[in-house]
Amino acid sequence: MTASPKLRRIERDSMGEMEIPMDALYGASTERAVLNFPISGVALPPPLIHAYGLIKKAAAQTHAELGLLDRATAERIVEVADEIAAGLHDGQFPVDVYQTGSGTSTNTNVNEVIANRCNQWVGSVFIHPNDHVNLGQSSNDTFPTAIHLAAAREMRNHLIPALEGLAAALETKARDFQGVLKIGRTHLMDATPVRLGQEIGGWARQIRLAVTRSWKAVDALIELPLGGTAVGTGLNAHPDFAWKTIARLAEMTGISFKEAENHFEAQSAKDGCVEAHGQLATIAVSLHKIACDVRLLASGPRCGLGEIHLPATQPGSSIMPGKVNPVMPEAVTMVAARVAGNQTTVAWCGVGGFLELNVSMPLLAACLLESIQLLGNVAVAFGERCIGGITADRQHCHELIEFSLSMVTALAPRIGYDRAAAIAKESLASGQTVREICAGRLAELGLSAKELADLLDAARMSGCS
């Protein structure tokens, strides 16, 4: 028995008739885009669509204020735009990421969904997707505006709180482990002692700076191109439309958006988005460094550095019983790799501005929003499932300090570099510690037992008494 075909209806646009799924809120132009772009099977991220809902709401309110839309029409548009902004119609936006470079298909999709949803209500006046919902607008100014809105909101609401949580977890561990002395390493080779708290404190500072960089990314997106319409001249838009609508968007979001100082720059170039993602790429580098340090310090547990232990989150091997791997740091490094790839893509999209319009905006939007989401998600997981459960092997840390050749560094100012280097070589060859060798040669070195103990005090070497 064969399944019955899905019910369809006929819709029309300026190019003619199209068959549309009966339950779809979108119309003919959206269906054309779905058929034209069967590329990835991936639609644009919901935050971009939600931002579009805010734009259409603010635009309708402004046009009602300016007397360009009657109140009833504006109220209907606002009501549906609120539904879109709240994510109630996410399934109605099927257009592929790889579509028209201006995002026209997505803007049209939004216009059609709002118009058709409005027209479902009995007794409502007919609302046209272009004449009413898209009044005073173009895909060329609304789509980049949606990118800025969505990315800035996601950074403020998702990424920044996630990074702040990770920074707090690291700061807690830095305080907890301030008393744990361990060997430092440069070039992955033994160096002079540090405190585990100092090491983790460095990571915490990286993440605090990542929060600052996130706010810088938001600042890069503050100027909105809305009001430039097709090419930046503002054709068909009321002179007061841009600033009034952008003021509404700023009030709705709590972010100090403002009208672009130069609409030609704002529509033909996407430098602000490239700059914003550059900050995200830097954050990814920071997270990668921290994750690699964590798994190096936790390597072992018997045959690696083994100075810290990570919480066991899952079995590590299907063949080696009892093996537990640093899976959370590995997830961080993979996210960093993805963000690095997105940085290259965003840069290439940024150079996709030709004369009055950038024509790589949908892909740019997808990459920018994906990086924000991934960095935020992995920062939460890393903090909660790894950093918060780290413990220190204090005894092993002490043993490694005592066995390190670099302890001799503290003797160099008293006995000279060459004699200190000779002791280090002897220690390596004999297996004796620096302390053991020097203790047998106090007179030769001109040191007392107390002086030797003071010089080889790891706490003093770490810069803290």
Salt bridges, closest charged atoms under 4 A:
GLU11 OE2 - ARG9 NE 2.87
ASP13 OD2 - ARG32 NE 3.01
GLU17 OE2 - ARG12 NH2 2.84
GLU19 OE1 - ARG8 NE 3.48
GLU31 OE2 - ARG8 NH2 3.14
GLU65 OE2 - LYS244 NZ 2.71
GLU65 OE1 - ARG248 NH2 2.68
ASP82 OD1 - LYS57 NZ 2.95
GLU83 OE1 - HIS89 NE2 2.67
GLU83 OE1 - ARG117 NE 3.05
ASP90 OD1 - HIS50 NE2 2.92
ASP131 OD2 - HIS128 ND1 3.84
GLU171 OE2 - ARG208 NE 2.80
GLU199 OE1 - LYS182 NZ 3.07
GLU259 OE2 - HIS263 NE2 2.71
ASP293 OD2 - LYS289 NZ 2.27
GLU307 OE1 - LYS182 NZ 3.02
GLU307 OE2 - ARG185 NH2 2.78
GLU370 OE1 - ARG338 NE 3.01
ASP393 OD2 - HIS309 NE2 3.49
GLU399 OE1 - HIS396 ND1 3.80
GLU402 OE2 - ARG435 NE 2.56
GLU426 OE2 - ARG441 NH2 2.51
GLU451 OE2 - ARG414 NH1 3.61
ASP454 OD2 - LYS450 NZ 2.86
